[in-house]
Amino acid sequence: MATRVKECSICKDELKDPRLLPCVHSFCLKCLKQYCRDKLPGDDAPCPECRREFRIPKVGVAGLTVRTHDKEPDSSALCEACSSEQRDRPIPATVCCVDCSQKLCEKCSQPHLRMKGGPHDVKPLDEVPSKDQRGGHYCDKHKEQVKIYCSDCQINVCSMCCLESHKAHAFERIDVVVQEFERSIDDKIKQVTSRIDSFHGVAAQLVTESSSLLDSTQEAESEIRKRGDELKQSLIRSTDRQVSDLLDKLQTLRSTAEKEVKAQADAVQLALTELESFRTSSLELTSKGSPSDITQAKSDVCDRANELLQEHVIPGEYHAPKFNFTPMNTEELLRDDQNFIGHVVKVVVPGSINFYRRLNVCAVFCPVLFANTKFTITDM
């Protein structure tokens, strides 16, 4: 089975030496360096995909979290202890040491069962979830596998780091806290998924309102033309001029109203894009990420989810403008420059929600009630 890889959205190629941003999007280190070439350490830069800002570490973009779940493991599992030494005759793994996150053959697993500090948790390979079979991170300072999560610092550390720098902090083994963190992330994913469903409903309603707007415009246009035809025999030149003026005004109002509906539909679509992008990245994190990835990203994922949920409030029902035509009173036709066709006015439709756009072109919804309008042609 071929290995499936994650694609970098900047270079459109396989991720190489990937870095994970707080918004859960990943990019090649080389691409991020080029993307942030005009930025300095400590500066904020927008994510190339979702535009959420992140802070460049003191050592540059290379200091961002290293992504380790960009590839799905091959289905053929080899012993990680002896296969590298016997490349001409690789040995398949049959068990997994959960404590070491290492796939082993039967022979190499024996020392793990006779450890001085107590036997390790060695299980058959098919009983261990694939994400728990992946090797964990190792401490750059002590070259020891990272197995402890410091709650005070919200980072993963090795046992030596824990004794040296974190012994007064609250800490727990990663394999203990990861389940709680996974549940927290899953809960946020469910909330975002529910919000996505609501936005899909709003998007469908906007399509209906757009159609209603067109019907209303066409109906008003038809009534204007009919009224004009009735008066053309006696006031041809005045009638033609005023019909043209009214149609232009109606077209302008229609254009403005259509732009309003489109802007609201675009805002809904952009909100869906942000929410779905977060859900996809978060689901990938929980399904493919190692325990270290999940614990390292948990805080950022939950913060981003809360930000999205606060930012994208489910909008209320929207009503597009309507157009009506009311003929004028013909008794005033003999007056000079008298408008004898009618007027285009807005008919108030209360209880709708207005939509606003942020200055950075990222659309958000503000639940501010306003009196939405439809347009009516009134008689004089």
Buried (B, 14 or more C-beta within 10 A) or exposed (E): EEEEBBEBBBBEEBBBEBBBBBBBBBBBBBBBBEBBEEBEEEEEBBBBBBEBEBEBBEEBBEEBBBBBBBBBBEEEBBBBBBBEEEEEEBBEBBBBBBBBBBBBBEEBBEEBEEEEEEEBBBBEBEEBEBBBBBBBBEBEEBEEBBBBBBEEBEBBBBBEBBEEEBEEEEBBEBBEBBEEBBEBBEEBBEBBBEBBEBBEEBBEBBEEBBEBBBEBBEBBBEBBBEBBEEBBEEBEEBBEEBBEEBBEBBEEBBEEBBEBBEBBBBBBBBBBBBBBBBBEBBBBBBEBBBBBBBBBBBBBBBEBBEBBBEBBBBBEEBBBBBBBBBBBEBEEBEEEEBBBBBBBBBBEBEEBBBBEBEEEEBBBBEEEEEEBBBBBBBBB
